[in-house]
């Protein structure tokens, strides 16, 4: 699970650990994340690894370190929103676009590619990606241009990844977790779901994905998302 130190990623790590899973929890600077350290102290099945999803050399190094370790469910959760105020017409700051795409789009693809053999060696063979309703072209409501586009591009890349790996039995999912009540959603005055409810739903949807539904875009409630 990438981005395991806060929000949805931390809750997913917590729930999986509580259910007896072995969890590889990654974060950019895990030594500074007290909650994550406490989780590892509570559950011996939680393994913490430093990982910046924009650092491709670090991703390759971790994949090599974990060579021979089967990964049943790989969850690309790490993501950044960026300042919404500089992602709207009349105030677009293109300098932040590269960072958003590096984190939200290219990072997950690099991780999926680097850990393909680990996933292929497992029983369930799942690559799951935390996407967003704002990445839907059909449902777009304007504004937050770069964040929206980064999630739309993530969906396309993972749709391609699903096509290219289906013969190996890899199951790929893109999941909208709801507007989760975390620091990321704080700028938006809209109805939100708790992180606990979202994580529970995301886990249910992950369990639901099969080879027949690989490459589809789903809500945490189990309903299909418009592209």
PAMAR-328899 format. One record per residue (C-alpha): x, y, z; residue number from 1; residue in one letter. Coordinates in steps of 0.001 Angstrom, whole numbers, always signed. Each point is the difference from the previous one (the first is absolute). Layout:
<atoms>
x = X; y = Y; z = Z; i = NUM; aa = A .
...
</atoms>
This chain:
<atoms>
x = +0; y = +0; z = +0; i = 1; aa = X .
x = +1591; y = +3270; z = -1070; i = 2; aa = X .
x = -672; y = +3122; z = +2052; i = 3; aa = X .
x = -715; y = -2052; z = +3126; i = 4; aa = X .
x = +862; y = +2714; z = +2487; i = 5; aa = X .
x = -3286; y = +1934; z = -35; i = 6; aa = X .
x = -3608; y = +124; z = -1138; i = 7; aa = X .
x = -1359; y = -2843; z = -2069; i = 8; aa = X .
x = +3350; y = -1737; z = -344; i = 9; aa = X .
x = +487; y = -189; z = +3749; i = 10; aa = X .
x = -3545; y = -1247; z = +544; i = 11; aa = X .
x = +424; y = -2671; z = -2663; i = 12; aa = X .
x = +3247; y = -1133; z = +1605; i = 13; aa = X .
x = -1683; y = -54; z = +3415; i = 14; aa = X .
x = -3016; y = -1990; z = -1165; i = 15; aa = X .
x = +2023; y = -2546; z = -1941; i = 16; aa = X .
x = +2402; y = -467; z = +2912; i = 17; aa = X .
x = -2884; y = -447; z = +2435; i = 18; aa = X .
x = -1376; y = -2728; z = -2279; i = 19; aa = X .
x = +3284; y = -1899; z = +75; i = 20; aa = X .
x = +1556; y = +1089; z = -3289; i = 21; aa = X .
x = +3702; y = +570; z = -398; i = 22; aa = X .
x = +213; y = +3667; z = -983; i = 23; aa = X .
x = +2897; y = +1745; z = -1719; i = 24; aa = X .
x = -719; y = +3620; z = +883; i = 25; aa = X .
x = +1945; y = +2656; z = -1870; i = 26; aa = X .
x = +405; y = +3723; z = +543; i = 27; aa = X .
x = +2503; y = +2642; z = -1052; i = 28; aa = X .
x = +1388; y = +580; z = +3504; i = 29; aa = X .
x = -1420; y = -2764; z = +2212; i = 30; aa = X .
x = +2406; y = +707; z = +2862; i = 31; aa = X .
x = -1911; y = +3246; z = +573; i = 32; aa = X .
x = -3432; y = -1655; z = -35; i = 33; aa = X .
x = -856; y = -889; z = +3600; i = 34; aa = X .
x = -3371; y = -1568; z = -818; i = 35; aa = X .
x = +1569; y = -2320; z = -2551; i = 36; aa = X .
x = +2795; y = -952; z = +2377; i = 37; aa = X .
x = -2558; y = -729; z = +2708; i = 38; aa = X .
x = -1981; y = -2154; z = -2424; i = 39; aa = X .
x = +3109; y = -2058; z = -748; i = 40; aa = X .
x = +663; y = -340; z = +3724; i = 41; aa = X .
x = -3558; y = -1217; z = +536; i = 42; aa = X .
x = +11; y = -2474; z = -2881; i = 43; aa = X .
x = +3111; y = -1999; z = -730; i = 44; aa = X .
x = -1387; y = -655; z = -3473; i = 45; aa = X .
x = +489; y = +3642; z = -1027; i = 46; aa = X .
x = +3252; y = +663; z = -1831; i = 47; aa = X .
x = +916; y = +3633; z = -614; i = 48; aa = X .
x = +2060; y = +1021; z = -3019; i = 49; aa = X .
x = +989; y = +3535; z = -1093; i = 50; aa = X .
x = -1243; y = +786; z = -3496; i = 51; aa = X .
x = -468; y = +3172; z = -2011; i = 52; aa = X .
x = -2189; y = -962; z = -2952; i = 53; aa = X .
x = +1672; y = +2663; z = -2160; i = 54; aa = X .
x = +3443; y = -1539; z = +583; i = 55; aa = X .
x = +258; y = -2747; z = -2593; i = 56; aa = X .
x = +3421; y = -1165; z = +1158; i = 57; aa = X .
x = -1378; y = -447; z = +3512; i = 58; aa = X .
x = -2961; y = -1962; z = -1382; i = 59; aa = X .
x = +2361; y = -2312; z = -1884; i = 60; aa = X .
x = +2142; y = -447; z = +3112; i = 61; aa = X .
x = -2996; y = -1001; z = +2113; i = 62; aa = X .
x = -1207; y = -2408; z = -2669; i = 63; aa = X .
x = +3436; y = -1617; z = +25; i = 64; aa = X .
x = +45; y = -93; z = +3802; i = 65; aa = X .
x = -3347; y = -1798; z = -47; i = 66; aa = X .
x = +999; y = -2391; z = -2787; i = 67; aa = X .
x = -1658; y = -3355; z = +658; i = 68; aa = X .
x = -2754; y = +1553; z = +2126; i = 69; aa = X .
x = -3461; y = -638; z = -1419; i = 70; aa = X .
x = -2364; y = +2972; z = +241; i = 71; aa = X .
x = -3682; y = -973; z = -122; i = 72; aa = X .
x = -1359; y = +3539; z = -110; i = 73; aa = X .
x = +2097; y = +2979; z = -1092; i = 74; aa = X .
x = -1776; y = +3246; z = +876; i = 75; aa = X .
x = +1096; y = +3220; z = -1683; i = 76; aa = X .
x = -1421; y = +2454; z = +2512; i = 77; aa = X .
x = +2568; y = +2814; z = +263; i = 78; aa = X .
x = -1187; y = +3200; z = -1635; i = 79; aa = X .
x = +40; y = +3778; z = +195; i = 80; aa = X .
x = -2711; y = +2556; z = -717; i = 81; aa = X .
x = +2035; y = +3162; z = -311; i = 82; aa = X .
x = -1417; y = +3437; z = +756; i = 83; aa = X .
x = -3457; y = +191; z = -1644; i = 84; aa = X .
x = +279; y = +3781; z = -257; i = 85; aa = X .
x = +2770; y = -248; z = -2589; i = 86; aa = X .
x = -1794; y = -2642; z = -2052; i = 87; aa = X .
x = -2816; y = +2143; z = -1337; i = 88; aa = X .
x = -388; y = +2239; z = -3042; i = 89; aa = X .
x = +1581; y = +3386; z = +406; i = 90; aa = X .
x = +2372; y = -1267; z = +2670; i = 91; aa = X .
x = +1569; y = -3149; z = -1485; i = 92; aa = X .
x = +3475; y = -704; z = +1340; i = 93; aa = X .
x = +1441; y = -2492; z = -2464; i = 94; aa = X .
x = +3087; y = -501; z = +2142; i = 95; aa = X .
x = -1924; y = -2331; z = +2336; i = 96; aa = X .
x = -1372; y = -2218; z = -2779; i = 97; aa = X .
x = +3182; y = -2029; z = -374; i = 98; aa = X .
x = +53; y = -928; z = +3697; i = 99; aa = X .
x = -3663; y = -1056; z = -37; i = 100; aa = X .
x = +499; y = -2214; z = -3028; i = 101; aa = X .
x = +3238; y = -1454; z = +1366; i = 102; aa = X .
x = -1758; y = -956; z = +3232; i = 103; aa = X .
x = -3540; y = -888; z = -1052; i = 104; aa = X .
x = +562; y = -1475; z = -3445; i = 105; aa = X .
x = +3552; y = -1056; z = -813; i = 106; aa = X .
x = +848; y = -1198; z = +3508; i = 107; aa = X .
x = -2781; y = -2612; z = +114; i = 108; aa = X .
x = +925; y = -1298; z = -3463; i = 109; aa = X .
x = +3668; y = -275; z = +956; i = 110; aa = X .
x = -928; y = -1880; z = +3166; i = 111; aa = X .
x = -2362; y = -2345; z = -1828; i = 112; aa = X .
x = +2703; y = -736; z = -2562; i = 113; aa = X .
x = +2798; y = -413; z = +2565; i = 114; aa = X .
x = -2040; y = -2352; z = +2184; i = 115; aa = X .
x = -1685; y = -1931; z = -2806; i = 116; aa = X .
x = +1919; y = -3205; z = +726; i = 117; aa = X .
x = -791; y = +247; z = +3722; i = 118; aa = X .
x = -3715; y = +280; z = -750; i = 119; aa = X .
x = +105; y = -2717; z = -2653; i = 120; aa = X .
x = +1543; y = -2388; z = +2544; i = 121; aa = X .
x = -2917; y = +437; z = +2418; i = 122; aa = X .
x = -3337; y = -1755; z = +285; i = 123; aa = X .
x = -2318; y = +2969; z = -606; i = 124; aa = X .
x = +2165; y = +2033; z = -2428; i = 125; aa = X .
x = -1646; y = +3387; z = +527; i = 126; aa = X .
x = +1263; y = +3496; z = -839; i = 127; aa = X .
x = -2418; y = +2524; z = +1474; i = 128; aa = X .
x = +138; y = +3752; z = -504; i = 129; aa = X .
x = -1654; y = +2760; z = +1986; i = 130; aa = X .
x = -1466; y = +2207; z = -2714; i = 131; aa = X .
x = -2676; y = +2696; z = +331; i = 132; aa = X .
x = -3377; y = +1030; z = -1311; i = 133; aa = X .
x = +1635; y = +3220; z = -1195; i = 134; aa = X .
x = +1920; y = -2071; z = -2540; i = 135; aa = X .
x = -3244; y = -850; z = -1782; i = 136; aa = X .
x = -272; y = +1891; z = -3287; i = 137; aa = X .
x = -3759; y = -570; z = +2; i = 138; aa = X .
x = -538; y = +1404; z = +3485; i = 139; aa = X .
x = +2531; y = +2833; z = +67; i = 140; aa = X .
x = -1157; y = +3170; z = +1675; i = 141; aa = X .
x = +2853; y = +2320; z = -941; i = 142; aa = X .
x = +2925; y = +1435; z = +1989; i = 143; aa = X .
x = +2927; y = -1921; z = +1609; i = 144; aa = X .
x = +1261; y = -556; z = -3538; i = 145; aa = X .
x = +3282; y = -1756; z = +716; i = 146; aa = X .
x = -1269; y = -2303; z = +2732; i = 147; aa = X .
x = -2970; y = -1063; z = -2125; i = 148; aa = X .
x = +2210; y = -684; z = -2996; i = 149; aa = X .
x = +2485; y = -1986; z = +2089; i = 150; aa = X .
x = -2762; y = -2364; z = +1132; i = 151; aa = X .
x = -1467; y = -276; z = -3503; i = 152; aa = X .
x = +3439; y = -929; z = -1302; i = 153; aa = X .
x = +439; y = -2495; z = +2855; i = 154; aa = X .
x = -3186; y = -1756; z = -1089; i = 155; aa = X .
x = +1218; y = -257; z = -3585; i = 156; aa = X .
x = +3421; y = -1309; z = +960; i = 157; aa = X .
x = -1494; y = -2628; z = +2273; i = 158; aa = X .
x = -2546; y = -1008; z = -2631; i = 159; aa = X .
x = +2965; y = -610; z = -2297; i = 160; aa = X .
x = +1842; y = -1858; z = +2754; i = 161; aa = X .
x = -3029; y = -2258; z = +454; i = 162; aa = X .
x = -53; y = -820; z = -3710; i = 163; aa = X .
x = +3718; y = -752; z = -136; i = 164; aa = X .
x = +20; y = -2260; z = +3077; i = 165; aa = X .
x = -3331; y = -1803; z = -270; i = 166; aa = X .
x = +1599; y = -3146; z = -1451; i = 167; aa = X .
x = +2070; y = -255; z = +3171; i = 168; aa = X .
x = -3117; y = +130; z = +2138; i = 169; aa = X .
x = +648; y = +3492; z = +1378; i = 170; aa = X .
x = -3143; y = +1764; z = +1225; i = 171; aa = X .
x = +59; y = +3795; z = -154; i = 172; aa = X .
x = -2413; y = +2411; z = +1650; i = 173; aa = X .
x = -538; y = +3748; z = +163; i = 174; aa = X .
x = -2060; y = +1016; z = +3018; i = 175; aa = X .
x = -1645; y = +3276; z = +953; i = 176; aa = X .
x = +170; y = -47; z = +3826; i = 177; aa = X .
x = -2653; y = +2666; z = +481; i = 178; aa = X .
x = +780; y = +3516; z = +1143; i = 179; aa = X .
x = +1817; y = -1115; z = +3116; i = 180; aa = X .
x = +123; y = +2254; z = +3049; i = 181; aa = X .
x = +3779; y = +508; z = +81; i = 182; aa = X .
x = +2426; y = +2903; z = -309; i = 183; aa = X .
x = -107; y = -351; z = -3797; i = 184; aa = X .
x = -3736; y = +692; z = -184; i = 185; aa = X .
x = +68; y = +2818; z = +2569; i = 186; aa = X .
x = -193; y = +2796; z = -2641; i = 187; aa = X .
x = -3357; y = -1285; z = -1283; i = 188; aa = X .
x = -3286; y = +721; z = +1775; i = 189; aa = X .
x = -1877; y = -3068; z = -1248; i = 190; aa = X .
x = -1413; y = -3168; z = +1600; i = 191; aa = X .
x = +2723; y = -2416; z = +1046; i = 192; aa = X .
x = +366; y = -3545; z = +1239; i = 193; aa = X .
x = +2092; y = -1069; z = +2958; i = 194; aa = X .
x = +3349; y = -1584; z = -678; i = 195; aa = X .
x = -1180; y = -3161; z = +1747; i = 196; aa = X .
x = -3069; y = -316; z = -2241; i = 197; aa = X .
x = +2027; y = +679; z = -3119; i = 198; aa = X .
x = +2722; y = -2513; z = +843; i = 199; aa = X .
x = -2565; y = -2692; z = +780; i = 200; aa = X .
x = -1716; y = +625; z = -3329; i = 201; aa = X .
x = +3263; y = +84; z = -1925; i = 202; aa = X .
x = +979; y = -3349; z = +1509; i = 203; aa = X .
x = -3353; y = -1489; z = -974; i = 204; aa = X .
x = +425; y = +1203; z = -3576; i = 205; aa = X .
x = +3563; y = -1337; z = -127; i = 206; aa = X .
x = -1355; y = -3376; z = +1067; i = 207; aa = X .
x = -2714; y = +262; z = -2656; i = 208; aa = X .
x = +2360; y = +534; z = -2943; i = 209; aa = X .
x = +396; y = -3069; z = -2229; i = 210; aa = X .
x = +1646; y = -648; z = -3379; i = 211; aa = X .
x = -3342; y = +854; z = -1625; i = 212; aa = X .
x = -133; y = +3436; z = +1639; i = 213; aa = X .
x = +3723; y = +812; z = -266; i = 214; aa = X .
x = +672; y = +3441; z = -1422; i = 215; aa = X .
x = -3298; y = +1508; z = +1115; i = 216; aa = X .
x = -603; y = +3171; z = +2019; i = 217; aa = X .
x = -2060; y = -494; z = +3174; i = 218; aa = X .
x = -1300; y = +1961; z = +2964; i = 219; aa = X .
x = +797; y = -1097; z = +3541; i = 220; aa = X .
x = -3705; y = -870; z = +262; i = 221; aa = X .
x = +385; y = -2667; z = -2683; i = 222; aa = X .
x = -1748; y = +1940; z = -2757; i = 223; aa = X .
x = +1634; y = +594; z = -3406; i = 224; aa = X .
x = +1460; y = +3445; z = -638; i = 225; aa = X .
x = -561; y = +1904; z = -3233; i = 226; aa = X .
x = +3154; y = +521; z = -2013; i = 227; aa = X .
</atoms>
